[in-house]
Amino acid sequence: MAEFQVTQTLRRDKAFIIKGILLEGRLSKGMEIHVFLNNSLQLTSGITEIRKDKDHYDIVIGCSDQDEIEL
């Protein structure tokens, strides 16, 4: 299991991008991720892409449902 500190969340066409720092463990494409976006909204999905720049990561989570992305 990985522990990740989220610094920013972004929305792109058909994906969410979660930016942050990996505190513990490893990340890999296909892993399932569970993120609390706020007090009442949570997201659980598979990682479709990981981008790394030094200690910062961008985790891309694909989403085909436009209603979910706009939420």
N, CA, C and O atoms as CSV, one atom per row, in Angstrom:
chain,resi,resn,atom,element,x,y,z
A,1,MET,N,N,0.848,-1.170,0.000
A,1,MET,CA,C,0.000,0.000,0.000
A,1,MET,C,C,0.896,1.237,0.000
A,1,MET,O,O,1.935,1.264,0.660
A,2,ALA,N,N,0.484,2.251,-0.742
A,2,ALA,CA,C,1.235,3.497,-0.828
A,2,ALA,C,C,0.510,4.594,-0.047
A,2,ALA,O,O,-0.714,4.587,0.078
A,3,GLU,N,N,1.292,5.523,0.466
A,3,GLU,CA,C,0.730,6.700,1.125
A,3,GLU,C,C,1.178,7.907,0.326
A,3,GLU,O,O,2.365,8.070,0.043
A,4,PHE,N,N,0.228,8.751,-0.037
A,4,PHE,CA,C,0.467,9.846,-0.969
A,4,PHE,C,C,-0.120,11.128,-0.401
A,4,PHE,O,O,-1.274,11.150,0.025
A,5,GLN,N,N,0.664,12.189,-0.392
A,5,GLN,CA,C,0.178,13.494,0.073
A,5,GLN,C,C,-0.247,14.303,-1.151
A,5,GLN,O,O,0.585,14.661,-1.985
A,6,VAL,N,N,-1.527,14.586,-1.251
A,6,VAL,CA,C,-2.068,15.324,-2.387
A,6,VAL,C,C,-1.839,16.816,-2.183
A,6,VAL,O,O,-2.164,17.370,-1.133
A,7,THR,N,N,-1.276,17.454,-3.202
A,7,THR,CA,C,-1.054,18.899,-3.144
A,7,THR,C,C,-2.013,19.648,-4.055
A,7,THR,O,O,-2.276,20.832,-3.841
A,8,GLN,N,N,-2.544,18.962,-5.081
A,8,GLN,CA,C,-3.449,19.619,-6.014
A,8,GLN,C,C,-4.213,18.565,-6.809
A,8,GLN,O,O,-3.683,17.493,-7.099
A,9,THR,N,N,-5.453,18.872,-7.157
A,9,THR,CA,C,-6.212,18.013,-8.059
A,9,THR,C,C,-6.651,18.853,-9.249
A,9,THR,O,O,-7.025,20.017,-9.102
A,10,LEU,N,N,-6.601,18.250,-10.421
A,10,LEU,CA,C,-6.989,18.926,-11.649
A,10,LEU,C,C,-7.943,18.051,-12.434
A,10,LEU,O,O,-7.987,16.835,-12.248
A,11,ARG,N,N,-8.687,18.663,-13.291
A,11,ARG,CA,C,-9.599,17.937,-14.171
A,11,ARG,C,C,-9.181,18.226,-15.601
A,11,ARG,O,O,-9.019,19.385,-15.983
A,12,ARG,N,N,-9.010,17.195,-16.379
A,12,ARG,CA,C,-8.733,17.312,-17.806
A,12,ARG,C,C,-9.830,16.561,-18.547
A,12,ARG,O,O,-10.598,15.818,-17.935
A,13,ASP,N,N,-9.907,16.748,-19.839
A,13,ASP,CA,C,-10.974,16.182,-20.668
A,13,ASP,C,C,-11.666,14.956,-20.064
A,13,ASP,O,O,-12.796,15.061,-19.587
A,14,LYS,N,N,-11.018,13.831,-20.079
A,14,LYS,CA,C,-11.633,12.601,-19.553
A,14,LYS,C,C,-10.756,11.979,-18.482
A,14,LYS,O,O,-10.594,10.760,-18.433
A,15,ALA,N,N,-10.186,12.824,-17.617
A,15,ALA,CA,C,-9.295,12.307,-16.581
A,15,ALA,C,C,-9.193,13.286,-15.416
A,15,ALA,O,O,-9.415,14.488,-15.560
A,16,PHE,N,N,-8.854,12.735,-14.271
A,16,PHE,CA,C,-8.474,13.523,-13.102
A,16,PHE,C,C,-6.963,13.403,-12.966
A,16,PHE,O,O,-6.395,12.343,-13.231
A,17,ILE,N,N,-6.321,14.470,-12.560
A,17,ILE,CA,C,-4.886,14.432,-12.285
A,17,ILE,C,C,-4.693,14.800,-10.823
A,17,ILE,O,O,-5.137,15.854,-10.369
A,18,ILE,N,N,-4.034,13.929,-10.104
A,18,ILE,CA,C,-3.772,14.149,-8.687
A,18,ILE,C,C,-2.273,14.385,-8.543
A,18,ILE,O,O,-1.471,13.500,-8.840
A,19,LYS,N,N,-1.899,15.564,-8.093
A,19,LYS,CA,C,-0.497,15.934,-7.939
A,19,LYS,C,C,-0.107,15.799,-6.475
A,19,LYS,O,O,-0.907,16.086,-5.584
A,20,GLY,N,N,1.108,15.366,-6.231
A,20,GLY,CA,C,1.546,15.267,-4.854
A,20,GLY,C,C,2.884,14.585,-4.685
A,20,GLY,O,O,3.670,14.452,-5.622
A,21,ILE,N,N,3.117,14.154,-3.445
A,21,ILE,CA,C,4.387,13.565,-3.032
A,21,ILE,C,C,4.124,12.169,-2.469
A,21,ILE,O,O,3.229,11.981,-1.645
A,22,LEU,N,N,4.900,11.208,-2.914
A,22,LEU,CA,C,4.796,9.849,-2.401
A,22,LEU,C,C,5.516,9.791,-1.055
A,22,LEU,O,O,6.723,10.019,-0.984
A,23,LEU,N,N,4.782,9.489,0.002
A,23,LEU,CA,C,5.353,9.436,1.345
A,23,LEU,C,C,5.879,8.051,1.692
A,23,LEU,O,O,6.849,7.915,2.437
A,24,GLU,N,N,5.233,7.025,1.144
A,24,GLU,CA,C,5.583,5.651,1.507
A,24,GLU,C,C,5.075,4.701,0.434
A,24,GLU,O,O,4.030,4.946,-0.168
A,25,GLY,N,N,5.803,3.620,0.190
A,25,GLY,CA,C,5.358,2.603,-0.753
A,25,GLY,C,C,5.718,2.923,-2.188
A,25,GLY,O,O,6.604,3.734,-2.460
A,26,ARG,N,N,5.014,2.269,-3.104
A,26,ARG,CA,C,5.265,2.427,-4.538
A,26,ARG,C,C,3.954,2.633,-5.268
A,26,ARG,O,O,2.902,2.183,-4.815
A,27,LEU,N,N,4.022,3.311,-6.394
A,27,LEU,CA,C,2.869,3.502,-7.269
A,27,LEU,C,C,3.132,2.783,-8.577
A,27,LEU,O,O,4.266,2.742,-9.053
A,28,SER,N,N,2.080,2.213,-9.161
A,28,SER,CA,C,2.230,1.610,-10.475
A,28,SER,C,C,0.919,1.730,-11.243
A,28,SER,O,O,-0.169,1.768,-10.669
A,29,LYS,N,N,1.066,1.786,-12.547
A,29,LYS,CA,C,-0.088,1.866,-13.428
A,29,LYS,C,C,-0.991,0.661,-13.183
A,29,LYS,O,O,-0.507,-0.463,-13.049
A,30,GLY,N,N,-2.296,0.894,-13.124
A,30,GLY,CA,C,-3.255,-0.170,-12.875
A,30,GLY,C,C,-3.655,-0.305,-11.414
A,30,GLY,O,O,-4.677,-0.919,-11.109
A,31,MET,N,N,-2.859,0.265,-10.500
A,31,MET,CA,C,-3.219,0.224,-9.073
A,31,MET,C,C,-4.539,0.949,-8.856
A,31,MET,O,O,-4.857,1.904,-9.564
A,32,GLU,N,N,-5.290,0.495,-7.889
A,32,GLU,CA,C,-6.516,1.190,-7.511
A,32,GLU,C,C,-6.171,2.249,-6.474
A,32,GLU,O,O,-5.394,2.001,-5.551
A,33,ILE,N,N,-6.750,3.419,-6.631
A,33,ILE,CA,C,-6.482,4.539,-5.739
A,33,ILE,C,C,-7.795,5.016,-5.131
A,33,ILE,O,O,-8.830,5.038,-5.797
A,34,HIS,N,N,-7.737,5.396,-3.866
A,34,HIS,CA,C,-8.905,5.907,-3.148
A,34,HIS,C,C,-8.530,7.275,-2.597
A,34,HIS,O,O,-7.604,7.398,-1.796
A,35,VAL,N,N,-9.256,8.302,-3.033
A,35,VAL,CA,C,-8.923,9.682,-2.677
A,35,VAL,C,C,-10.153,10.386,-2.129
A,35,VAL,O,O,-11.241,10.285,-2.698
A,36,PHE,N,N,-9.978,11.101,-1.019
A,36,PHE,CA,C,-11.023,11.965,-0.490
A,36,PHE,C,C,-10.824,13.339,-1.119
A,36,PHE,O,O,-9.835,14.008,-0.820
A,37,LEU,N,N,-11.742,13.778,-1.983
A,37,LEU,CA,C,-11.620,15.069,-2.647
A,37,LEU,C,C,-12.103,16.206,-1.753
A,37,LEU,O,O,-11.598,17.326,-1.841
A,38,ASN,N,N,-13.071,15.923,-0.899
A,38,ASN,CA,C,-13.522,16.868,0.130
A,38,ASN,C,C,-14.264,16.061,1.192
A,38,ASN,O,O,-14.199,14.832,1.180
A,39,ASN,N,N,-14.963,16.722,2.107
A,39,ASN,CA,C,-15.628,16.016,3.217
A,39,ASN,C,C,-16.697,15.031,2.759
A,39,ASN,O,O,-16.963,14.050,3.453
A,40,SER,N,N,-17.313,15.272,1.607
A,40,SER,CA,C,-18.411,14.401,1.192
A,40,SER,C,C,-18.182,13.710,-0.154
A,40,SER,O,O,-19.050,12.973,-0.620
A,41,LEU,N,N,-17.040,13.936,-0.776
A,41,LEU,CA,C,-16.792,13.366,-2.096
A,41,LEU,C,C,-15.513,12.532,-2.100
A,41,LEU,O,O,-14.438,13.010,-1.741
A,42,GLN,N,N,-15.657,11.270,-2.516
A,42,GLN,CA,C,-14.528,10.349,-2.579
A,42,GLN,C,C,-14.435,9.778,-3.991
A,42,GLN,O,O,-15.428,9.712,-4.714
A,43,LEU,N,N,-13.241,9.372,-4.365
A,43,LEU,CA,C,-13.007,8.805,-5.681
A,43,LEU,C,C,-12.198,7.531,-5.528
A,43,LEU,O,O,-11.166,7.522,-4.857
A,44,THR,N,N,-12.662,6.451,-6.151
A,44,THR,CA,C,-11.906,5.206,-6.212
A,44,THR,C,C,-11.845,4.794,-7.669
A,44,THR,O,O,-12.878,4.637,-8.319
A,45,SER,N,N,-10.636,4.620,-8.182
A,45,SER,CA,C,-10.473,4.273,-9.587
A,45,SER,C,C,-9.072,3.712,-9.807
A,45,SER,O,O,-8.245,3.693,-8.895
A,46,GLY,N,N,-8.824,3.260,-11.023
A,46,GLY,CA,C,-7.510,2.731,-11.375
A,46,GLY,C,C,-6.609,3.811,-11.960
A,46,GLY,O,O,-7.075,4.717,-12.650
A,47,ILE,N,N,-5.325,3.703,-11.679
A,47,ILE,CA,C,-4.338,4.639,-12.206
A,47,ILE,C,C,-4.070,4.271,-13.665
A,47,ILE,O,O,-3.741,3.126,-13.974
A,48,THR,N,N,-4.213,5.261,-14.563
A,48,THR,CA,C,-3.962,5.008,-15.981
A,48,THR,C,C,-2.587,5.495,-16.427
A,48,THR,O,O,-2.058,5.036,-17.440
A,49,GLU,N,N,-2.009,6.426,-15.667
A,49,GLU,CA,C,-0.694,6.956,-16.030
A,49,GLU,C,C,-0.051,7.585,-14.800
A,49,GLU,O,O,-0.744,8.133,-13.943
A,50,ILE,N,N,1.267,7.505,-14.718
A,50,ILE,CA,C,2.022,8.140,-13.638
A,50,ILE,C,C,3.151,8.941,-14.267
A,50,ILE,O,O,3.907,8.427,-15.091
A,51,ARG,N,N,3.258,10.195,-13.873
A,51,ARG,CA,C,4.366,11.047,-14.321
A,51,ARG,C,C,5.148,11.472,-13.093
A,51,ARG,O,O,4.562,11.867,-12.085
A,52,LYS,N,N,6.475,11.394,-13.174
A,52,LYS,CA,C,7.308,11.746,-12.025
A,52,LYS,C,C,8.317,12.811,-12.420
A,52,LYS,O,O,8.964,12.714,-13.462
A,53,ASP,N,N,8.444,13.831,-11.574
A,53,ASP,CA,C,9.446,14.880,-11.753
A,53,ASP,C,C,10.093,15.109,-10.393
A,53,ASP,O,O,9.511,15.754,-9.521
A,54,LYS,N,N,11.299,14.577,-10.217
A,54,LYS,CA,C,12.007,14.601,-8.933
A,54,LYS,C,C,11.154,13.911,-7.882
A,54,LYS,O,O,10.890,12.717,-8.016
A,55,ASP,N,N,10.709,14.612,-6.834
A,55,ASP,CA,C,9.905,13.998,-5.775
A,55,ASP,C,C,8.404,14.161,-5.985
A,55,ASP,O,O,7.612,13.651,-5.193
A,56,HIS,N,N,8.011,14.854,-7.026
A,56,HIS,CA,C,6.594,15.118,-7.271
A,56,HIS,C,C,6.035,14.167,-8.324
A,56,HIS,O,O,6.691,13.847,-9.315
A,57,TYR,N,N,4.811,13.728,-8.078
A,57,TYR,CA,C,4.137,12.800,-8.976
A,57,TYR,C,C,2.845,13.415,-9.480
A,57,TYR,O,O,2.192,14.189,-8.780
A,58,ASP,N,N,2.485,13.059,-10.707
A,58,ASP,CA,C,1.158,13.315,-11.248
A,58,ASP,C,C,0.544,11.947,-11.485
A,58,ASP,O,O,1.067,11.151,-12.265
A,59,ILE,N,N,-0.561,11.675,-10.813
A,59,ILE,CA,C,-1.273,10.415,-10.990
A,59,ILE,C,C,-2.496,10.717,-11.842
A,59,ILE,O,O,-3.321,11.555,-11.478
A,60,VAL,N,N,-2.615,10.036,-12.975
A,60,VAL,CA,C,-3.730,10.254,-13.883
A,60,VAL,C,C,-4.732,9.125,-13.699
A,60,VAL,O,O,-4.384,7.945,-13.741
A,61,ILE,N,N,-5.985,9.516,-13.493
A,61,ILE,CA,C,-7.075,8.558,-13.325
A,61,ILE,C,C,-8.084,8.823,-14.435
A,61,ILE,O,O,-8.720,9.876,-14.465
A,62,GLY,N,N,-8.228,7.875,-15.337
A,62,GLY,CA,C,-9.152,8.032,-16.451
A,62,GLY,C,C,-10.599,7.929,-16.002
A,62,GLY,O,O,-10.917,7.211,-15.054
A,63,CYS,N,N,-11.468,8.649,-16.686
A,63,CYS,CA,C,-12.893,8.617,-16.366
A,63,CYS,C,C,-13.675,8.851,-17.657
A,63,CYS,O,O,-13.532,9.901,-18.285
A,64,SER,N,N,-14.488,7.899,-18.052
A,64,SER,CA,C,-15.233,8.021,-19.300
A,64,SER,C,C,-16.588,8.700,-19.102
A,64,SER,O,O,-17.229,9.082,-20.081
A,65,ASP,N,N,-17.034,8.857,-17.856
A,65,ASP,CA,C,-18.331,9.463,-17.568
A,65,ASP,C,C,-18.182,10.971,-17.391
A,65,ASP,O,O,-17.652,11.425,-16.377
A,66,GLN,N,N,-18.646,11.754,-18.374
A,66,GLN,CA,C,-18.507,13.207,-18.333
A,66,GLN,C,C,-19.202,13.816,-17.124
A,66,GLN,O,O,-18.728,14.820,-16.592
A,67,ASP,N,N,-20.315,13.237,-16.673
A,67,ASP,CA,C,-21.017,13.742,-15.482
A,67,ASP,C,C,-20.144,13.649,-14.236
A,67,ASP,O,O,-20.132,14.564,-13.413
A,68,GLU,N,N,-19.409,12.536,-14.095
A,68,GLU,CA,C,-18.512,12.385,-12.950
A,68,GLU,C,C,-17.394,13.413,-12.981
A,68,GLU,O,O,-17.043,13.977,-11.944
A,69,ILE,N,N,-16.834,13.663,-14.147
A,69,ILE,CA,C,-15.745,14.627,-14.263
A,69,ILE,C,C,-16.227,16.024,-13.916
A,69,ILE,O,O,-15.507,16.774,-13.256
A,70,GLU,N,N,-17.429,16.392,-14.345
A,70,GLU,CA,C,-17.955,17.729,-14.066
A,70,GLU,C,C,-18.397,17.904,-12.627
A,70,GLU,O,O,-18.537,19.033,-12.156
A,71,LEU,N,N,-18.619,16.794,-11.915
A,71,LEU,CA,C,-19.041,16.857,-10.519
A,71,LEU,C,C,-17.976,17.523,-9.686
A,71,LEU,O,O,-18.143,17.672,-8.475
